[in-house]
Amino acid sequence: MQLKPISQQVVVVVGSSSGIGREAALQFAKRGASVVVSARSQPGLESLIDEIRQAGGEATAVIADVADLEQVKAIADKTIATYGRLDTWVHASATAVFGTFEQITAAEFKQVIEVNLMGQVYGAMAALPYLRRTGGGAFISISSMEGRRALPFQSAYSTSKHGLEGFLEALRVELQHEGVPISITSIKPSVINTPFYNNGRTKLGVKPTGIPPYYQPSLVADAILYTAEHQVRDFIVGDVGKVLDVVQRLSPGLVDSILSLIGFPLQKTTEAKSENDPNNLYEPVSDDNRIEGDFGQWVIPSVTDWIDKNPVLKWGTVAGALIGVSALAIAAQVLNHDGGA
C-alpha cells in the first residue's frame, strides 16, 4: 500500500485543541499538509488555526462533539467541501474519570465509552466512505497502552481502549479481505505529558497523575506523521510501553501484583482536587489548550521509537539479537559436548 507524502495530503485531526492532537496538527501543517482540525473547544481551535496560519500553513476548523455521529460526519463533509478529498484521518479525542469502579457512576462510565470508543467508531463511519472515494489513505487511531493492560482507577478508560482495539482489528481484516487500500493504525502511547491528567474528572480527592516515567507529546506526533506515510498496524510509543507489552504477554499475574503495589499511590499527586472542579467529561476545559502537561520533570527519552521508524535498522537489530542467541546456544552445545567427552 502506497500512502501519499504528507505535503500532498489533506489530513483531519479530531481532538486537536490540546495535547497530542494539537501537536500533531501543527506538525502536519508544518510539513505542508492541508489540515482540518476539530474539537469541542472553540477557543482552542481558534488559537490553533491562528498558530498554523501564522506559520504559513493551511487549516480549517470544525467544532464537533465526537459523541454525536452527525457532528462527526460534519467534519468529513466540511473536509470534502473545502479541499475535495480526504487522505488521512487522525482520531485523538479522549476523556477519563479517575477513581475506583465503585466510585464511578453509570452515566460517567457510559460517557467515557461514548467519547473514547463510540467517538472513534463514528470517526471511521464518517471517514471510510471518503477514504474509499479518494482511492485509499490512512485511519490513525490514538489508542493507549491501556488497550493492552488495564490500570486501577481507570476502569472506564481502560474498557474503552480495550474495546477500541477489538474494533480496529475487525475493521482492518474486513478491509484487507475486500482489498481496500486503507491503512488502519493503532497508536498506543505510554504515559504522555499532556493536560489529560489535569482535565479528567477525579474521584481521588487529588489531581491524578500517570505512573511515571512520562514521554513528551511530540514523540506521539512523530509516530502519527510516520504512520500517515507508512502502513503500520500497531505503534507503541515509549520504551516503557514496549516493556509492559512483553511482560503482560508473558505473565499478566505478575503485572497484577506489581500494579496492586504501585498502581494506587503512583497515580495520586498531593494537589487537592474535587470532582466538581473543571473537567472535560461533558464539556471542554476551554482555557487549557496546552500541548504539554504538568509533569515535565518526569519526562524521559525513548530509543525504540526511533528504531521502529527505521525498519532496516529494526530488523537488523532483531537479526543481530537472533544471531547472538544462536551463537550462545551453539557455544553451550559445544561446551556441553566437550564436557561430556
Protein Blocks (a to p, Z undefined) as FASTA:
>chain_A
ZZddfklpccddehilgcjllmmmmmmmmnopacddddfblklmmmmmmmmmmnopacdd
ddddfkbmklmmmmmmmmmmmnopafbdcdfbdcddeddfklpcfklmmmmmmmmmmmmm
mmmmmmmmmmmmnopacddddddfklmoccehilmmmmmmmmmmmmmmmmmmmmmmnopa
cdcddddddddddfklmmpccfklpacddddddddfklmmmmmmmmmmpccfbdcehjkl
mmmmmmmmmmmmlmmmmmmmmmmmmmccfbdcdfkbccfklbccfklccfbdcklmmgcc
dfklmmmmmmklmmmmmmmmmmmmmmmmmmmmmmmmmmmZZ
